[in-house]
């Protein structure tokens, strides 16, 4: 088993919301959020344990099993995801430059607010919706997905605890099978300057599917 400990994405902001709004206490929110644990743990399993292409993956890679011939090809697919997301936001918010700035600050974890969290969460959902359609036509990717979820079965729920003004998490994933071939380490500094931001988007999108982020976004409109 691989034990993972660290900060919850946007943990300080989520704690602030819980303390300064009508949201439920952390214990209540975390209990509700466990409905999303299996999906997030499957994502983290691909990202951290059984990634077929990269040592430092993103979580998207399982969708291209059986389609991508190499890690380099998969990297281009990831960069396309990042570029498409940025171009879509540029079109949607063409005259809202400050909001686009705030979106990037949220992506990099420098700040957060419900609107930008929701925008990135919706972006992630739309991308995953398109990729899941491909899985149904790709038996190898479907098999990889099923095996990933099988390995998530029976794992304990994500555990949360407060440390000062931040929120920490601890969870387990199975240290799964590694592919026989060497996996690529993506160094963003070695990418073209125009590709570095696209990689940052692709690499960071998964945190907007975190169970606590999802539950807070579901609960916030009811205030």
Phi, psi and omega in degrees: 000145176252121179266127182243125177231145178168190182282144170288136175306127179061028185302318181295321179291318179298319177297319179299317178299316182296326184275339188238022180214186179271010177298156177297165175296163181306318182299321180289316179296316181295323179297316178294325184291342182297343176298337180261358187301316188297324179291319180291320179293327174295317177301313181292328176298316177294317184293320191252336191240306188244039179291126185280350187235325191232148170288324179241080185276186183244335186112339180283340198299331181299336181290345183250010172300130181086351178248315180276132181276345184203166175296324180297320178294320178296321178301319178296323177295320178295318178297324176298320177300313180297315181296316181298319179297316180294319180293323178296316178295323179297323178287315184293323186240044185305321184254014180243066186299320182294322178294321177296323175299316181294325176301317181290325176296320178294317178304319183274002178077016182278334178198176180200156173201162184301323184292315181286325175299317180294322180296314179291323178297319177294322177298314178299315181299319180294319179296314181295324177300318179292318182292326180294328176300324179292327182299322183293341177256007185230094185302325181292318177293321178296318178296318178299316180298314181297318180293323178299314180292329175297321181288340178279335182303134176084357177289147179292156179294159176295134180256136181240147172207149181275139174229103185064236180259017181238169183237124181253157179225157175217132177210168181238144169226157178282131179284084197281184182300132175261140178295154183292324184283150177300145180255149184280139170260119181273117175255108183304331181292342179267357176278159173300148182306321181291341181265345186296318179292322178297319177297317179302320179295308182300322183286333186262345188300327184301331183291343177280357172257010180298140184305318180291321177298315181297316183293319178297320178295326177289325186275326187305318182297345182274001181292000000 
